Every structure is written in structure tokens, then in C-alpha cells.
């Protein structure tokens, strides 16, 4: 595949994942009909959006070289941690259990370790 075409495809994928990720985290009701005909679950939508946005961060960092891959992964995990904490403490559907609490703390530790 020609380099220009590859870069265009990667740029388009990064843009799509980044935009969809942000929308799914902030206003999931706008895009929910495109993904499901069932009821909206803000916890699932938010976490999926965080994963999409994290993938866009990792892909952008890898393609442009502005961050080392391990640090980009740390920022992607940090996005997921922030979204999970928001969903847990804003009564948006992500329940607080020992498993979710331990997972959140472990992911935060991993994110800090990878970023530093």
C-alpha cells in the first residue's frame, strides 16, 4: 500500500475513533441509535467511548511519534480511569463493588506507572 494512502487511512481511523469516543463519553444519546436498538446504558456507552478515545490516543502517538508507546498507553488507561470514576461517582450506572473499586485503583496505578 502506498505510504500516502496508509497515512490517510490511519488518520481517518484516528479521527473516527477519537470523535466517536468523545461523543460516546459526553453525549451517548446522540449516537446510541447507530449502535443499538435497546435501551441506553450510560456505563457501557461511556466505557466504550473511553476505549475508543484511548485507541485514538495510542494510534496517534504511534503514527506521529509525539509520545513513546508506553506513555501513550498510560494516557489511554488514564482516560478509561477518569471515565470509570466519573461513571461510578455520578450514579450513571457503573456500580461500586469491590471488583470495580480494585480494578479502578489498579488501572490508576498502571496509568501513573506508564506515564511517569
C-alpha positions in Angstrom: 0.0 0.0 0.0 1.4 3.4 -0.9 2.6 5.4 2.2 0.2 8.3 1.5 -2.8 6.0 1.3 -1.7 4.3 4.5 -1.3 7.6 6.4 -4.7 8.7 5.1 -6.4 5.5 6.3 -4.7 5.7 9.7 -5.6 9.4 10.0 -9.2 8.7 9.2 -9.3 5.8 11.7 -7.8 8.0 14.4 -10.3 10.8 13.6 -13.3 8.5 13.6 -12.3 6.7 16.9 -11.5 10.0 18.6 -14.7 11.7 17.6 -16.9 8.7 18.4 -15.1 8.2 21.7 -15.7 11.7 22.9 -19.3 11.7 21.8 -20.0 8.4 23.5 -18.4 9.7 26.7 -20.1 13.1 26.8 -23.5 12.7 24.9 -24.1 8.9 24.3 -27.8 9.5 23.5 -26.7 11.2 20.2 -25.1 8.1 18.8 -26.8 5.3 20.7 -29.4 4.7 17.9 -26.4 3.9 15.5 -25.2 1.1 17.7 -28.2 -0.4 19.4 -32.0 -0.6 19.3 -32.1 -1.5 23.0 -32.2 0.9 26.0 -29.3 3.2 26.5 -26.8 2.2 29.2 -24.6 5.1 30.1 -22.0 2.9 31.8 -21.4 0.8 28.7 -21.5 3.7 26.4 -19.1 5.7 28.5 -16.6 2.9 28.9 -16.8 2.1 25.2 -16.2 5.7 24.4 -13.2 5.8 26.7 -11.8 2.7 25.0 -12.3 4.3 21.5 -10.7 7.5 22.6 -7.8 5.6 24.2 -7.3 3.7 21.0 -7.2 7.0 19.1 -4.5 8.3 21.5 -2.4 5.2 21.2 -2.7 5.3 17.4 -2.0 9.0 17.1 1.1 8.7 19.3 2.4 5.7 17.4 1.9 7.3 14.0 3.3 10.7 14.8 5.9 9.7 17.4 5.0 12.5 19.8 4.8 10.0 22.7 6.5 6.8 23.4 4.1 3.9 23.0 4.2 3.0 26.7 3.4 6.6 27.7 0.6 6.7 25.1 -0.8 3.6 26.7 -0.6 5.2 30.1 -2.7 8.2 28.9 -5.2 5.8 27.2 -5.6 3.9 30.5 -5.9 7.3 32.4 -8.8 8.2 30.1 -10.5 5.0 31.0 -9.8 5.5 34.7 -11.3 9.1 34.6 -14.4 7.9 32.7 -14.9 4.9 35.1 -14.5 7.1 38.1 -17.0 9.6 36.7 -19.5 6.9 36.0 -19.0 5.3 39.4 -19.4 8.5 41.4 -22.1 10.3 39.3 -24.7 7.5 39.6 -24.6 6.9 35.9 -24.9 3.1 36.1 -21.4 1.8 36.9 -21.9 0.2 40.3 -19.4 0.5 43.1 -18.4 -3.0 44.1 -15.1 -4.5 45.4 -14.2 -5.7 41.9 -14.8 -2.3 40.2 -13.1 -0.4 43.0 -10.0 -2.6 42.9 -9.9 -2.5 39.1 -10.1 1.3 39.2 -7.2 1.5 41.7 -5.1 -1.0 39.8 -5.7 0.8 36.5 -4.8 4.1 38.1 -1.5 2.7 39.3 -0.8 1.2 35.9 -1.6 4.6 34.2 0.7 6.5 36.6 3.5 4.0 36.2 3.3 4.1 32.4 3.1 7.9 32.2 6.0 8.5 34.6 
